[in-house]
Amino acid sequence: MRRTRQDERRLTPAQPGAGHEPVTVRAAPGSRAPGAWNGLLLAAFLLGLALRLWQLDIQIIIDDEWHAIHKLLQASPADILTHLGYADYSIPLTLYYQWLYRHVGLSEWSMHLPPLLASVALLLAGPRLLAREFALPTRAIWTLLVAISPLLVYHGKVARPYALTSLLTFVAVIAFRAWWLKRQRRDAVLYAGAAFFAGWLHAVTLPFTLLPFLYCGVLALRHRDGAALWRLARLGIATAALLGVALVPPVVSDWASVAGKAARDTVTAESAWRTLLMLAGTGFPLVGACLLAAALFGLRQLAGRDRDLAWYLATIVGAGAVVVGASGPEWIAHPLVLARYLLPALPFVLLFAAEGIATAVERLRRPTLETTACGVLAAGLFLAGPITGEWRYPNQFWGHLRYQFDYDPAHNPYVQQEPADSVPAFYRDLAQRPPGSVTLIEAPWRFESHFNAQALYQTVHRQLIRIGLTASACGVPDSGDYSEARTGMQMRELVQLTSVLRGDATSADYLVMHLKPGPVATDPGALWPDIRSCLPAIEARLGRPIYRDDSISVFALSTRSR
């Protein structure tokens, strides 16, 4: 790639190292045929937006999404602010949800909106933030890789903090370096704000957002630049003060929760490899290895034109991953857990891969061929990932661990342990009808993936479902359920069984009462209610079941279903 002398720039006298050891930094090369690459950039954004919106309106809240709901239903704002909880619920998100619950009404849409906006914002803001250091082809390819990344798509669709922390960590890392090079106060403010909110949302971001101090501190010490060290100290004190205000009270008052989750598990070679494949977005080792090889190649290319930038980003990604892995939080040996904790590093890994791919396709010499080759590569990566299996309609359990625990079904116990032959015949009969033409109310349920068979059933019957909450009718524990008196809960996909029995409009065709847990449940314990004792009252209101076996009783709710 040809570069002119204008492409070369040196550190200004105001920057660390000036007058000691001049460091040459090459600017990002000029873009090639901007029209073609801007077209790819736009297509990538639209694709990413479509993937994040697809079926979002029918997703059912499951697994860790319930942590915040359980907390807000039983705690005051002060209690939320000063506790972490053994089941992490993310303090600022829970405060936001509680405010909605008390003043507007809490719905699936309002819970999903913050991560959706953050995920889309990464697609929009990322290329602009990278414009100073990376050429248009690299930024377009990066946007395409981010758009189709299964982990980034998934976390943009679930009510958890990881999409927000991915965006905020990315902003913080880029803003810190901009401040370090240009010494502009706005970059310092942007960094401190992003690092603060990311750390408050989830402390796992701190290794990534604080490592820039270590990297630049070593540079300043190397060049014996006292002024630079003082600047770092001032920004560090301001950032620490912000984080301290938010994190010290809950850590001190709830230290047992912190201690109870740390140093509980260990990353193994196998789990690390499975995690790398998840970060690459595939369950196929060869495909994952190719993407990781592209990232290493891209990092090498970046080092060739801007060694400092390459070392800066590589240090944050590598050292941050080591710190997270060494902390040993509970369940970190599970691929999804470690991949989720490493999510702040993923946009930078994809950036290295984009740089490598951009360098490789440049040899085609024609913009149309280059962008076409990128599209073909992205299509292959997409098809080798899990999204094609999650894409089918309807799938209201995009976050179920049968899709997210591991992208290789052979290594996913939620797939391997499912006895497909135990699916009731009623569901198999429904499969003969057009997908999404029937709505079921399933009751009771468990919100945990390992006790929840609804995702398995839906892959068979391919109809829409809603969850029937039985707390007010049959007696159910206080997890994954709430009473009808909780009027602030306005979930569309969760309906009260008492409301169904009153004949309130539910737009549903059948009520399916599960007499026992589904086939993925190992031992639900006492949390499964005695549904047989509730059946007489249900039959008195809805009539005799239209289908019954040893696991379910089905009642018609509309005349066309009888």
Number of C-alpha atoms within 10 A of each C-alpha: 7 6 12 7 7 8 13 14 12 13 17 14 10 13 17 27 20 15 13 11 11 13 16 14 19 22 18 20 18 15 15 15 13 14 12 18 22 17 13 22 25 16 17 24 22 16 16 23 20 13 21 24 15 15 18 21 14 19 23 24 26 21 17 18 22 20 20 25 23 18 21 22 15 9 12 12 15 9 14 22 18 18 22 23 19 14 14 17 26 23 26 18 18 23 20 17 20 24 16 17 21 15 9 14 16 22 19 21 16 16 24 21 16 20 25 24 17 22 28 22 14 25 23 15 14 20 20 13 17 17 13 11 16 20 20 24 31 27 27 26 28 28 29 26 26 25 26 24 27 24 23 25 23 22 24 28 27 27 25 26 23 29 29 26 27 27 25 27 27 26 23 27 23 20 22 25 19 18 17 19 14 14 15 12 10 12 20 21 18 18 26 23 18 24 29 28 20 28 25 24 24 22 16 22 27 20 19 27 27 21 19 22 17 13 15 19 20 13 17 20 14 13 16 14 18 12 13 21 18 13 14 19 14 12 17 15 12 15 20 17 14 18 21 14 12 20 23 14 15 20 18 13 12 16 15 13 17 17 13 12 16 13 14 14 17 17 21 13 10 12 18 18 15 27 26 21 26 28 28 28 25 27 22 17 15 11 18 23 15 14 26 20 15 23 23 17 20 26 25 17 17 22 17 13 17 19 17 17 17 18 15 16 24 18 17 23 21 13 15 23 20 13 14 20 21 15 17 18 22 15 15 25 23 20 25 22 16 25 25 22 20 24 25 31 24 21 24 19 25 25 24 29 27 29 26 24 24 24 17 15 18 16 11 12 10 14 18 14 15 21 24 15 15 23 17 12 14 19 13 12 22 18 12 17 25 23 22 10 11 19 13 14 15 20 24 24 22 25 25 23 22 22 21 21 22 24 26 19 16 11 13 17 15 21 19 12 13 17 12 14 8 11 18 17 14 17 16 15 11 16 18 11 13 11 15 15 11 19 18 22 28 22 21 25 25 24 21 18 20 20 17 22 21 22 19 21 19 20 16 18 23 25 23 20 27 21 25 24 26 24 21 16 18 17 16 22 14 11 15 21 23 21 17 18 8 11 12 18 21 15 16 17 19 21 20 22 24 19 16 19 17 10 12 10 9 17 12 18 20 21 27 23 24 22 21 18 21 24 21 20 18 11 11 14 9 9 14 18 21 15 21 13 11 16 17 13 12 20 13 10 13 17 13 16 19 13 14 16 12 9 15 22 20 20 24 20 23 12 7 7 12 11
